[in-house]
Amino acid sequence: VSDGAIAAWREIGDGHAYAVRSSATAEDLPGASFAGQQDTYLNVRGESALLDAIRRCFASLFTDRAILYRQKNGFGHRGIALSVVIQRMVFPDAAGILFTADPVSGHRGTMTIDAGFGLGEALVSGLLTADLYRIDKSSGAVKEVRVGDKAIAIRPLPTGGTVTESLSDAQRHARVLDDAA
């Protein structure tokens, strides 16, 4: 694994920062969501850090959290497979999740966006209450905005890794996206 990963990393650019994350066979099922059960490593820089993040990502299939979730939802431990995805990092001021159909109502004419400041990790890890934007698909008009209490943002460090930053009261209650965005 390490020789192939390092060869690919060198080919696409060993001077960049990368996200190392999992993709498991049972992530998005009707009765269970395994998304976020395995570990993610952001702003990974350098060969040894990349190899360490890949190993730790594979091993996260067997953390207490992941094992308990599988047991609670009736999944056998040998029936779940995991691959590790390595993606070049982007460093956004804001990040979010876009649903092309409203996940609560199922309405296909309404898109929803959950958004927070900084990297998306705080949002997908459930560490903040994100802003919610409901958008009419046909016109692009903003139908609803609910500003969340965004206490933190996760930001990249120049040398690799991340830092969790506490946001001021003004930032916590400010909109992440304006209507144009």
N, C-alpha and C positions, 0 to 999 in steps of 0.2 A: 504494500500500500504506500509506504513512504517514498519509494523511488518514483512511482508514477505521479504521486501528488506533487513532489518537488519538481519533477520535470515539467509538469503542466504549469505550475506556479512560475517557474523561470520563463516559460514560453509566453505567458500572458502578462508578466511584469512583476518581478520580485521587489520592486520599489514601492508598490501600492499597499494600501491597507485593505484587509479582507474581513468579511463576516464568515464565520464557520458555524453552520446551523444544521439541524437534523431534518430529515423528512422520513417519517415512519409510515408503515403500511396501513395503520388504523387511525390516521389523524382526523379525518372529517367524516364521521359516520353519523347516521340519523340519531342514534341513541347515546353517543359519546363523542367528545372532542378531545383528542389527545394532543392538540396543538398546545405548545408551551410546556409539555411534560418533560421534554429533554432540554438539555442546556444549549445555550447559544453563546458564542464568543465574538465580540465585536472589536473592530479596529485592531485586528491581529497583524503584526508587522514582524517580518523576519522568519527565517527557516525554522529555527528551533521552536519559536512561538507557534508557528503554523502546525508543525507536527504535534506539539503538545495539545493544541486546541482540537485537532482531529481525534486524537486518542481520547481526550476527555469528553468530547461530544459522543463518540461511540459508547463510552462507559456510562454516560448519563442515562442510557436505556435501563440501567440497573440501580438507579438512585432509589432511596426509600420512597420518595414522592412518586416516581414512575411505577414502582412495584405495587405500592398501595392503590394507586389509581386503577391499574389493571385488575387487581384482586377485587376491588370495590365494584368494578363494572363487568366482572365475569370473563375476562380475557386471559387465556393461558400465556405464560411467559415465553414459550417457544413459538407461539403463533404470530408474534410481532417481529417484523424486520425493520432495520433502520439503515438509511444511507446518510452520508454526510455531504452537505452542499457547501461549496466554497464560492462566495460571491464577492466581487470587488465592491468596496464600501463607497457610499455617497455620504456626504456630511450635510444634511438638511437643517434648516432653521426650524422646520416643522415636519412631522411625519404623521401618517394615519393609515386607516383601513377604509377602503371603498367597497361597498356592497352594491352590486348592480341591480339588486332587488331588495326591497325593505325586509331585513331579516326578522322583524317583529310581526309585521302584518302580512308579509309575503307579496305585497303589491309590486308588480313588475314595472310599473310606470314611475316608481320612486326609487332613487338611489339614496343611500345614506353614507355619510363619511363620519368616522370617529377620528379626531385629530388631537395631537398634543405637541408641545414644543420639543425640539431636539430630535434625537434618534427615536425610532419607533419602539424601542425595547420597553420603555416605561409603560407605554400603552398596551402592548401585547402581553406584558407580564402582569397587568392589572394593578400597577402601582399608582395609578392616578385615575381620576374621573375625567374622561376626555370630553371635549366639545362634541356635540352631535349636530350634524348638518343634514337636513333632508332636502333633496333636490328633485324637481320634476324632470324626468328624463327627456320628454319631448321638447320642452321650452328652455331647459337649463335654469329656470327660475328657482330661487331659494324659497322653499316652502316653510321651513322651520329652522331655527337656530337655538340650541340649548348650550349655554356656556358652562363647562364643567369646572370643578375646583382642581386645578392642575398644580399640585403642591411641589412637584419636582420636574426636572428635565434631565435626561441622561445625555451627556456630551462626550465627544471623543477627546482623548488626550494626545498631544503632539507626538509622543514617543510610543503610543500604542495603548490599548485598553480604554476604559471609560471612567467618568466620574459622575456621580449623582449630585446634581446642583439643586439646592432649595430655591424656589422662586419667590419673589416679593409678592405681597398682597395684590399689587396692581397687575403683575404678570399672571398670577394664579387665576384671576377673574377676567382677563382680557381674552378676546376672541383670537384663536389661532389663525383662522382664515377669514379674509374679508369676502364679500359677495363675488368679486371678480375671480379670486383664487378658486 
